[in-house]
Amino acid sequence: MRRILSLLAAAGAALALCLVPVGPASAFGGELLACSIGPGAFSDGACSPHVISNPDSISFDVVNESGSGYSFSWTLSGHYTISQGCTSTTYYCWVTSPAASDHDVVASVTVTQNGSSETLSATARVFAVCGRVWC
């Protein structure tokens, strides 16, 4: 009987620990680099178009930020023209890319907050457009 009571007391203590409220998450490191091409949902790490257009509008956004004091260092490769953002103070980098051939636009961003840094990357896959269809 004492064993059962001990087990019940231990289980109750464990349950009580699970119910203790904690503050909001503010730890650095949960950030992600999401991308989207044209209209459509963002995805983590890679994206492709859902609508045929030329040029394609590509959005790279750092998401899941916690707190303030962020800075950003953007690096891009591929065929693109910057349309907005891509600066040390913007969590987003929006570009356009011609759809003359299949290619990738790769964004890499080093995110810094309070002396901690991490580098995130995402790839946007652009498909060639021939008239009103993908080639």
Summary of the structure (lengths in Angstrom):
residues: 135
radius of gyration: 22.4
end to end distance: 75.7
largest distance: 80.4
contacts: 368
relative contact order: 0.21
helix: 13%
strand: 47%
